[in-house]
Amino acid sequence: TQLSSSHDDLVLEKAGILNKTKVCENGKKVRKNWSQSWTVLHGGVLTFHKDPKSTAAGASNKTNQIVPEFTVELRGATIGWASKDKSSKKNVLELKTRTGAEFLIQYDTDSIINDWHKVITDTIRQLEQP
Ligand code: I3S
């Protein structure tokens, strides 16, 4: 979805379920920990939410399940298809942030991962505009 709030302020927004893991932090490799996340792109920032199954709220209060886990600033980031040696999974994208963090994001359904690839690529490109 493309929402235009003003002529020169085009903001891309999207939300959905993705599998994700951090693989690198401050340029240092970290152990993979794949989990499913409700993922929201808004204002050039990706927010991954905790898997409701992993939170105490998930067991009880249905209205309180959407808990942010971490955010990724897309300004200055790069996105591309991960090489085969990065994961045995299919449809894996590699997202590298300006600050040296790296994430893998994945979804089995081609159309879904392709849509995320496009919207993240377009957002990064837009954020490069002066
Ligand atoms: O690429 P790796 O290091 O083989 O990643 C796998 C591991 O993280 C594994 O967990 P353990 O650290 O407990 O072995 C995960 O369960 C796998 O999913 C990881 O590999 P894939 O190919 O799924 O990204």
Backbone and ligand atoms as CSV (ligand in chain L), in Angstrom:
chain,resi,resn,atom,element,x,y,z
A,1,THR,N,N,0.848,-1.198,0.000
A,1,THR,CA,C,0.000,0.000,0.000
A,1,THR,C,C,0.883,1.247,0.000
A,2,GLN,N,N,0.554,2.190,-0.819
A,2,GLN,CA,C,1.308,3.444,-0.825
A,2,GLN,C,C,0.413,4.553,-0.304
A,3,LEU,N,N,0.841,5.186,0.751
A,3,LEU,CA,C,0.086,6.289,1.315
A,3,LEU,C,C,0.891,7.549,1.084
A,4,SER,N,N,0.263,8.529,0.462
A,4,SER,CA,C,0.970,9.780,0.212
A,4,SER,C,C,0.422,10.838,1.154
A,5,SER,N,N,1.242,11.224,2.124
A,5,SER,CA,C,0.770,12.202,3.096
A,5,SER,C,C,0.972,13.631,2.590
A,6,SER,N,N,1.939,13.794,1.690
A,6,SER,CA,C,2.081,15.083,1.018
A,6,SER,C,C,2.836,14.825,-0.278
A,7,HIS,N,N,3.008,15.832,-1.118
A,7,HIS,CA,C,3.642,15.614,-2.418
A,7,HIS,C,C,5.017,14.964,-2.323
A,8,ASP,N,N,5.841,15.460,-1.417
A,8,ASP,CA,C,7.221,14.969,-1.369
A,8,ASP,C,C,7.476,14.072,-0.160
A,9,ASP,N,N,6.407,13.557,0.406
A,9,ASP,CA,C,6.565,12.726,1.592
A,9,ASP,C,C,5.779,11.437,1.388
A,10,LEU,N,N,6.303,10.574,0.524
A,10,LEU,CA,C,5.636,9.321,0.208
A,10,LEU,C,C,6.104,8.251,1.177
A,11,VAL,N,N,5.176,7.643,1.848
A,11,VAL,CA,C,5.517,6.665,2.873
A,11,VAL,C,C,4.908,5.315,2.522
A,12,LEU,N,N,5.745,4.282,2.513
A,12,LEU,CA,C,5.245,2.943,2.230
A,12,LEU,C,C,4.900,2.242,3.532
A,13,GLU,N,N,3.805,1.534,3.498
A,13,GLU,CA,C,3.381,0.820,4.703
A,13,GLU,C,C,2.958,-0.583,4.338
A,14,LYS,N,N,3.237,-1.513,5.230
A,14,LYS,CA,C,2.857,-2.901,5.013
A,14,LYS,C,C,2.920,-3.634,6.341
A,15,ALA,N,N,2.107,-4.656,6.469
A,15,ALA,CA,C,2.175,-5.490,7.666
A,15,ALA,C,C,1.860,-6.928,7.298
A,16,GLY,N,N,2.451,-7.860,8.020
A,16,GLY,CA,C,2.170,-9.270,7.796
A,16,GLY,C,C,3.068,-10.149,8.643
A,17,ILE,N,N,2.899,-11.449,8.441
A,17,ILE,CA,C,3.681,-12.432,9.194
A,17,ILE,C,C,4.938,-12.803,8.406
A,18,LEU,N,N,6.082,-12.794,9.067
A,18,LEU,CA,C,7.344,-13.233,8.462
A,18,LEU,C,C,8.110,-14.073,9.483
A,19,ASN,N,N,8.994,-14.914,8.976
A,19,ASN,CA,C,9.972,-15.559,9.849
A,19,ASN,C,C,11.242,-14.724,9.817
A,20,LYS,N,N,11.857,-14.553,10.958
A,20,LYS,CA,C,13.055,-13.709,10.988
A,20,LYS,C,C,14.048,-14.198,12.034
A,21,THR,N,N,15.302,-13.901,11.769
A,21,THR,CA,C,16.335,-14.106,12.784
A,21,THR,C,C,17.421,-13.058,12.604
A,22,LYS,N,N,17.977,-12.641,13.708
A,22,LYS,CA,C,19.164,-11.798,13.664
A,22,LYS,C,C,20.342,-12.722,13.378
A,23,VAL,N,N,21.316,-12.294,12.591
A,23,VAL,CA,C,22.524,-13.105,12.390
A,23,VAL,C,C,23.793,-12.347,12.752
A,24,CYS,N,N,23.670,-11.027,12.893
A,24,CYS,CA,C,24.851,-10.219,13.143
A,24,CYS,C,C,24.450,-8.948,13.897
A,25,GLU,N,N,25.262,-8.583,14.871
A,25,GLU,CA,C,24.987,-7.393,15.682
A,25,GLU,C,C,26.283,-6.622,15.875
A,26,ASN,N,N,26.277,-5.330,15.600
A,26,ASN,CA,C,27.495,-4.514,15.672
A,26,ASN,C,C,28.656,-5.164,14.925
A,27,GLY,N,N,28.349,-5.788,13.768
A,27,GLY,CA,C,29.386,-6.415,12.977
A,27,GLY,C,C,29.849,-7.759,13.518
A,28,LYS,N,N,29.213,-8.263,14.563
A,28,LYS,CA,C,29.616,-9.523,15.182
A,28,LYS,C,C,28.526,-10.580,14.978
A,29,LYS,N,N,28.932,-11.779,14.548
A,29,LYS,CA,C,28.000,-12.864,14.271
A,29,LYS,C,C,27.297,-13.315,15.557
A,30,VAL,N,N,25.999,-13.479,15.493
A,30,VAL,CA,C,25.260,-14.019,16.639
A,30,VAL,C,C,24.530,-15.285,16.214
A,31,ARG,N,N,24.184,-16.108,17.188
A,31,ARG,CA,C,23.520,-17.371,16.897
A,31,ARG,C,C,22.103,-17.128,16.377
A,32,LYS,N,N,21.767,-17.851,15.310
A,32,LYS,CA,C,20.419,-17.723,14.739
A,32,LYS,C,C,19.358,-18.164,15.731
A,33,ASN,N,N,18.238,-17.484,15.667
A,33,ASN,CA,C,17.098,-17.872,16.499
A,33,ASN,C,C,15.826,-17.527,15.708
A,34,TRP,N,N,15.486,-18.401,14.765
A,34,TRP,CA,C,14.330,-18.130,13.903
A,34,TRP,C,C,13.051,-18.068,14.731
A,35,SER,N,N,12.228,-17.060,14.457
A,35,SER,CA,C,10.890,-17.037,15.057
A,35,SER,C,C,9.949,-16.292,14.127
A,36,GLN,N,N,8.676,-16.582,14.299
A,36,GLN,CA,C,7.669,-15.940,13.469
A,36,GLN,C,C,7.280,-14.611,14.107
A,37,SER,N,N,7.108,-13.591,13.264
A,37,SER,CA,C,6.799,-12.258,13.775
A,37,SER,C,C,5.718,-11.572,12.965
A,38,TRP,N,N,4.814,-10.945,13.657
A,38,TRP,CA,C,3.955,-9.945,13.031
A,38,TRP,C,C,4.862,-8.755,12.754
A,39,THR,N,N,4.997,-8.396,11.474
A,39,THR,CA,C,5.998,-7.432,11.037
A,39,THR,C,C,5.300,-6.222,10.424
A,40,VAL,N,N,5.669,-5.049,10.865
A,40,VAL,CA,C,5.027,-3.824,10.404
A,40,VAL,C,C,6.073,-2.875,9.839
A,41,LEU,N,N,5.835,-2.394,8.610
A,41,LEU,CA,C,6.669,-1.345,8.022
A,41,LEU,C,C,5.892,-0.043,8.084
A,42,HIS,N,N,6.475,0.927,8.736
A,42,HIS,CA,C,5.809,2.222,8.891
A,42,HIS,C,C,6.871,3.294,9.076
A,43,GLY,N,N,6.786,4.352,8.269
A,43,GLY,CA,C,7.712,5.470,8.441
A,43,GLY,C,C,9.174,5.106,8.271
A,44,GLY,N,N,9.462,4.132,7.378
A,44,GLY,CA,C,10.848,3.762,7.127
A,44,GLY,C,C,11.448,2.897,8.225
A,45,VAL,N,N,10.604,2.392,9.107
A,45,VAL,CA,C,11.067,1.529,10.202
A,45,VAL,C,C,10.293,0.212,10.166
A,46,LEU,N,N,11.027,-0.884,10.266
A,46,LEU,CA,C,10.407,-2.211,10.377
A,46,LEU,C,C,10.317,-2.558,11.855
A,47,THR,N,N,9.149,-2.958,12.298
A,47,THR,CA,C,9.010,-3.413,13.689
A,47,THR,C,C,8.595,-4.876,13.693
A,48,PHE,N,N,9.408,-5.675,14.346
A,48,PHE,CA,C,9.087,-7.092,14.527
A,48,PHE,C,C,8.444,-7.248,15.900
A,49,HIS,N,N,7.371,-8.013,15.933
A,49,HIS,CA,C,6.666,-8.218,17.198
A,49,HIS,C,C,6.913,-9.615,17.716
A,50,LYS,N,N,6.800,-9.765,18.998
A,50,LYS,CA,C,7.039,-11.059,19.626
A,50,LYS,C,C,6.003,-12.067,19.172
A,51,ASP,N,N,6.452,-13.293,19.024
A,51,ASP,CA,C,5.546,-14.397,18.760
A,51,ASP,C,C,4.624,-14.540,19.977
A,52,PRO,N,N,3.307,-14.374,19.792
A,52,PRO,CA,C,2.402,-14.437,20.945
A,52,PRO,C,C,2.595,-15.709,21.768
A,53,LYS,N,N,2.968,-16.804,21.102
A,53,LYS,CA,C,3.151,-18.072,21.812
A,53,LYS,C,C,4.296,-17.985,22.826
A,54,SER,N,N,5.217,-17.031,22.607
A,54,SER,CA,C,6.389,-16.933,23.465
A,54,SER,C,C,6.202,-15.946,24.618
A,55,THR,N,N,5.061,-15.264,24.641
A,55,THR,CA,C,4.855,-14.277,25.691
A,55,THR,C,C,3.815,-14.764,26.699
A,56,ALA,N,N,3.920,-14.270,27.888
A,56,ALA,CA,C,2.946,-14.629,28.922
A,56,ALA,C,C,1.550,-14.194,28.506
A,57,ALA,N,N,1.495,-13.028,27.845
A,57,ALA,CA,C,0.194,-12.504,27.422
A,57,ALA,C,C,-0.478,-13.441,26.429
A,58,GLY,N,N,0.340,-14.122,25.634
A,58,GLY,CA,C,-0.202,-15.011,24.614
A,58,GLY,C,C,-1.077,-16.098,25.211
A,59,ALA,N,N,-0.742,-16.495,26.407
A,59,ALA,CA,C,-1.493,-17.567,27.040
A,59,ALA,C,C,-2.835,-17.077,27.584
A,60,SER,N,N,-2.910,-15.793,27.904
A,60,SER,CA,C,-4.109,-15.326,28.597
A,60,SER,C,C,-4.884,-14.252,27.844
A,61,ASN,N,N,-4.295,-13.068,27.758
A,61,ASN,CA,C,-5.047,-11.907,27.309
A,61,ASN,C,C,-4.912,-11.670,25.803
A,62,LYS,N,N,-5.945,-11.973,25.055
A,62,LYS,CA,C,-5.900,-11.869,23.601
A,62,LYS,C,C,-5.729,-10.435,23.100
A,63,THR,N,N,-6.149,-9.451,23.880
A,63,THR,CA,C,-6.063,-8.066,23.419
A,63,THR,C,C,-4.655,-7.523,23.588
A,64,ASN,N,N,-3.802,-8.263,24.271
A,64,ASN,CA,C,-2.507,-7.726,24.658
A,64,ASN,C,C,-1.363,-8.510,24.024
A,65,GLN,N,N,-1.620,-9.119,22.845
A,65,GLN,CA,C,-0.641,-10.044,22.293
A,65,GLN,C,C,0.423,-9.379,21.421
A,66,ILE,N,N,0.146,-8.188,20.930
A,66,ILE,CA,C,1.060,-7.598,19.961
A,66,ILE,C,C,2.102,-6.763,20.688
A,67,VAL,N,N,3.217,-7.403,20.990
A,67,VAL,CA,C,4.265,-6.776,21.784
A,67,VAL,C,C,5.491,-6.585,20.907
A,68,PRO,N,N,5.948,-5.328,20.692
A,68,PRO,CA,C,7.126,-5.112,19.870
A,68,PRO,C,C,8.346,-5.837,20.453
A,69,GLU,N,N,9.154,-6.408,19.550
A,69,GLU,CA,C,10.373,-7.092,19.993
A,69,GLU,C,C,11.583,-6.217,19.688
A,70,PHE,N,N,11.710,-5.798,18.405
A,70,PHE,CA,C,12.747,-4.823,18.067
A,70,PHE,C,C,12.400,-4.138,16.753
A,71,THR,N,N,13.078,-3.035,16.499
A,71,THR,CA,C,12.838,-2.271,15.282
A,71,THR,C,C,14.115,-2.208,14.444
A,72,VAL,N,N,13.934,-2.034,13.143
A,72,VAL,CA,C,15.063,-1.895,12.224
A,72,VAL,C,C,14.842,-0.639,11.382
A,73,GLU,N,N,15.771,0.292,11.492
A,73,GLU,CA,C,15.735,1.530,10.717
A,73,GLU,C,C,16.221,1.227,9.291
A,74,LEU,N,N,15.391,1.506,8.299
A,74,LEU,CA,C,15.755,1.141,6.930
A,74,LEU,C,C,16.630,2.182,6.222
A,75,ARG,N,N,16.731,3.370,6.778
A,75,ARG,CA,C,17.597,4.379,6.142
A,75,ARG,C,C,19.037,3.878,6.149
A,76,GLY,N,N,19.638,3.798,4.949
A,76,GLY,CA,C,21.024,3.347,4.851
A,76,GLY,C,C,21.189,1.838,4.881
A,77,ALA,N,N,20.073,1.106,4.915
A,77,ALA,CA,C,20.138,-0.365,4.935
A,77,ALA,C,C,20.235,-0.907,3.510
A,78,THR,N,N,20.578,-2.205,3.405
A,78,THR,CA,C,20.539,-2.884,2.106
A,78,THR,C,C,19.714,-4.162,2.263
A,79,ILE,N,N,19.065,-4.548,1.150
A,79,ILE,CA,C,18.282,-5.789,1.170
A,79,ILE,C,C,18.568,-6.568,-0.110
A,80,GLY,N,N,18.649,-7.877,0.002
A,80,GLY,CA,C,18.855,-8.702,-1.188
A,80,GLY,C,C,18.592,-10.153,-0.843
A,81,TRP,N,N,18.518,-10.995,-1.870
A,81,TRP,CA,C,18.312,-12.421,-1.618
A,81,TRP,C,C,19.580,-12.990,-0.987
A,82,ALA,N,N,19.409,-13.766,0.071
A,82,ALA,CA,C,20.549,-14.367,0.750
A,82,ALA,C,C,21.108,-15.497,-0.103
A,83,SER,N,N,22.431,-15.652,-0.081
A,83,SER,CA,C,23.038,-16.762,-0.809
A,83,SER,C,C,22.717,-18.072,-0.091
A,84,LYS,N,N,22.831,-19.183,-0.807
A,84,LYS,CA,C,22.432,-20.506,-0.301
A,84,LYS,C,C,23.163,-20.890,0.986
A,85,ASP,N,N,24.361,-20.375,1.161
A,85,ASP,CA,C,25.128,-20.751,2.362
A,85,ASP,C,C,24.632,-20.043,3.630
A,86,LYS,N,N,23.757,-19.072,3.477
A,86,LYS,CA,C,23.254,-18.337,4.647
A,86,LYS,C,C,22.155,-19.090,5.389
A,87,SER,N,N,21.427,-19.936,4.650
A,87,SER,CA,C,20.328,-20.679,5.264
A,87,SER,C,C,19.892,-21.807,4.342
A,88,SER,N,N,19.372,-22.881,4.949
A,88,SER,CA,C,18.833,-23.984,4.154
A,88,SER,C,C,17.384,-23.711,3.746
A,89,LYS,N,N,16.809,-22.630,4.285
A,89,LYS,CA,C,15.413,-22.325,3.970
A,89,LYS,C,C,15.297,-21.706,2.589
A,90,LYS,N,N,14.074,-21.768,2.020
A,90,LYS,CA,C,13.825,-21.104,0.736
A,90,LYS,C,C,13.365,-19.671,0.981
A,91,ASN,N,N,13.505,-18.845,-0.051
A,91,ASN,CA,C,12.957,-17.472,-0.011
A,91,ASN,C,C,13.503,-16.651,1.158
A,92,VAL,N,N,14.817,-16.598,1.275
A,92,VAL,CA,C,15.439,-15.885,2.390
A,92,VAL,C,C,16.023,-14.549,1.907
A,93,LEU,N,N,15.629,-13.486,2.575
A,93,LEU,CA,C,16.182,-12.160,2.299
A,93,LEU,C,C,17.172,-11.790,3.393
A,94,GLU,N,N,18.216,-11.069,2.978
A,94,GLU,CA,C,19.247,-10.613,3.916
A,94,GLU,C,C,19.131,-9.095,4.031
A,95,LEU,N,N,18.918,-8.640,5.239
A,95,LEU,CA,C,18.760,-7.206,5.495
A,95,LEU,C,C,19.918,-6.732,6.356
A,96,LYS,N,N,20.672,-5.785,5.822
A,96,LYS,CA,C,21.835,-5.263,6.565
A,96,LYS,C,C,21.590,-3.796,6.886
A,97,THR,N,N,21.757,-3.456,8.161
A,97,THR,CA,C,21.486,-2.077,8.556
A,97,THR,C,C,22.751,-1.236,8.487
A,98,ARG,N,N,22.542,0.058,8.525
A,98,ARG,CA,C,23.638,1.025,8.496
A,98,ARG,C,C,24.556,0.844,9.699
A,99,THR,N,N,23.997,0.311,10.794
A,99,THR,CA,C,24.778,0.188,12.032
A,99,THR,C,C,25.428,-1.182,12.194
A,100,GLY,N,N,25.393,-2.003,11.121
A,100,GLY,CA,C,26.121,-3.267,11.172
A,100,GLY,C,C,25.363,-4.446,11.744
A,101,ALA,N,N,24.037,-4.329,11.810
A,101,ALA,CA,C,23.230,-5.497,12.185
A,101,ALA,C,C,22.770,-6.196,10.904
A,102,GLU,N,N,22.639,-7.517,10.976
A,102,GLU,CA,C,22.140,-8.277,9.836
A,102,GLU,C,C,21.025,-9.203,10.277
A,103,PHE,N,N,19.993,-9.245,9.455
A,103,PHE,CA,C,18.836,-10.094,9.727
A,103,PHE,C,C,18.546,-10.932,8.499
A,104,LEU,N,N,18.008,-12.125,8.724
A,104,LEU,CA,C,17.426,-12.903,7.637
A,104,LEU,C,C,15.923,-12.863,7.829
A,105,ILE,N,N,15.198,-12.635,6.736
A,105,ILE,CA,C,13.745,-12.708,6.792
A,105,ILE,C,C,13.273,-13.673,5.714
A,106,GLN,N,N,12.258,-14.440,6.023
A,106,GLN,CA,C,11.923,-15.601,5.186
A,106,GLN,C,C,10.437,-15.881,5.232
A,107,TYR,N,N,9.911,-16.337,4.083
A,107,TYR,CA,C,8.542,-16.851,4.054
A,107,TYR,C,C,8.414,-17.798,2.881
A,108,ASP,N,N,7.786,-18.942,3.086
A,108,ASP,CA,C,7.714,-19.970,2.037
A,108,ASP,C,C,6.932,-19.527,0.801
A,109,THR,N,N,5.907,-18.715,0.998
A,109,THR,CA,C,5.059,-18.307,-0.133
A,109,THR,C,C,5.757,-17.230,-0.957
A,110,ASP,N,N,6.020,-17.547,-2.236
A,110,ASP,CA,C,6.796,-16.642,-3.091
A,110,ASP,C,C,6.198,-15.236,-3.150
A,111,SER,N,N,4.871,-15.152,-3.372
A,111,SER,CA,C,4.255,-13.835,-3.574
A,111,SER,C,C,4.422,-12.966,-2.330
A,112,ILE,N,N,4.362,-13.581,-1.173
A,112,ILE,CA,C,4.459,-12.816,0.075
A,112,ILE,C,C,5.872,-12.280,0.278
A,113,ILE,N,N,6.872,-13.134,0.081
A,113,ILE,CA,C,8.245,-12.664,0.280
A,113,ILE,C,C,8.631,-11.666,-0.824
A,114,ASN,N,N,8.118,-11.890,-2.039
A,114,ASN,CA,C,8.398,-10.949,-3.131
A,114,ASN,C,C,7.822,-9.568,-2.843
A,115,ASP,N,N,6.632,-9.514,-2.264
A,115,ASP,CA,C,6.031,-8.224,-1.908
A,115,ASP,C,C,6.875,-7.500,-0.858
A,116,TRP,N,N,7.359,-8.247,0.135
A,116,TRP,CA,C,8.211,-7.624,1.156
A,116,TRP,C,C,9.525,-7.147,0.548
A,117,HIS,N,N,10.102,-7.965,-0.343
A,117,HIS,CA,C,11.349,-7.560,-1.004
A,117,HIS,C,C,11.149,-6.228,-1.719
A,118,LYS,N,N,10.031,-6.129,-2.447
A,118,LYS,CA,C,9.770,-4.920,-3.219
A,118,LYS,C,C,9.551,-3.708,-2.312
A,119,VAL,N,N,8.730,-3.869,-1.291
A,119,VAL,CA,C,8.390,-2.699,-0.473
A,119,VAL,C,C,9.606,-2.239,0.343
A,120,ILE,N,N,10.437,-3.176,0.784
A,120,ILE,CA,C,11.638,-2.780,1.539
A,120,ILE,C,C,12.641,-2.112,0.596
A,121,THR,N,N,12.825,-2.696,-0.602
A,121,THR,CA,C,13.720,-2.092,-1.601
A,121,THR,C,C,13.271,-0.666,-1.941
A,122,ASP,N,N,11.980,-0.499,-2.194
A,122,ASP,CA,C,11.447,0.818,-2.558
A,122,ASP,C,C,11.589,1.814,-1.408
A,123,THR,N,N,11.373,1.340,-0.191
A,123,THR,CA,C,11.493,2.221,0.978
A,123,THR,C,C,12.940,2.690,1.148
A,124,ILE,N,N,13.889,1.760,1.041
A,124,ILE,CA,C,15.304,2.120,1.178
A,124,ILE,C,C,15.667,3.159,0.118
A,125,ARG,N,N,15.188,2.933,-1.099
A,125,ARG,CA,C,15.472,3.852,-2.203
A,125,ARG,C,C,14.889,5.237,-1.911
A,126,GLN,N,N,13.670,5.261,-1.417
A,126,GLN,CA,C,13.027,6.548,-1.106
A,126,GLN,C,C,13.771,7.307,-0.026
A,127,LEU,N,N,14.281,6.552,0.948
A,127,LEU,CA,C,14.971,7.201,2.060
A,127,LEU,C,C,16.301,7.789,1.615
A,128,GLU,N,N,16.791,7.360,0.434
A,128,GLU,CA,C,18.039,7.900,-0.106
A,128,GLU,C,C,17.832,9.270,-0.756
A,129,GLN,N,N,16.571,9.580,-1.104
A,129,GLN,CA,C,16.299,10.850,-1.777
A,129,GLN,C,C,16.657,12.005,-0.840
A,130,PRO,N,N,17.312,13.033,-1.398
A,130,PRO,CA,C,17.687,14.162,-0.556
A,130,PRO,C,C,16.456,14.987,-0.110
L,1,I3S,O1,O,23.053,-21.721,9.464
L,1,I3S,P1,P,23.078,-22.512,10.743
L,1,I3S,O2,O,24.007,-21.981,11.757
L,1,I3S,O3,O,23.204,-23.984,10.523
L,1,I3S,O4,O,21.653,-22.226,11.375
L,1,I3S,C1,C,20.770,-23.182,11.872
L,1,I3S,C2,C,20.831,-23.172,13.374
L,1,I3S,O5,O,20.682,-21.864,13.862
L,1,I3S,C3,C,19.745,-24.031,13.982
L,1,I3S,O6,O,19.726,-23.908,15.379
L,1,I3S,P2,P,20.869,-24.491,16.336
L,1,I3S,O7,O,21.744,-23.301,16.558
L,1,I3S,O8,O,20.170,-24.910,17.586
L,1,I3S,O9,O,21.564,-25.595,15.611
L,1,I3S,C4,C,18.365,-23.600,13.474
L,1,I3S,O10,O,17.388,-24.451,14.017
L,1,I3S,C5,C,18.321,-23.657,11.968
L,1,I3S,O11,O,17.050,-23.219,11.543
L,1,I3S,C6,C,19.404,-22.829,11.342
L,1,I3S,O12,O,19.514,-23.015,9.975
L,1,I3S,P3,P,18.622,-22.521,8.775
L,1,I3S,O13,O,19.251,-23.203,7.586
L,1,I3S,O14,O,17.232,-22.980,9.072
L,1,I3S,O15,O,18.691,-21.017,8.634
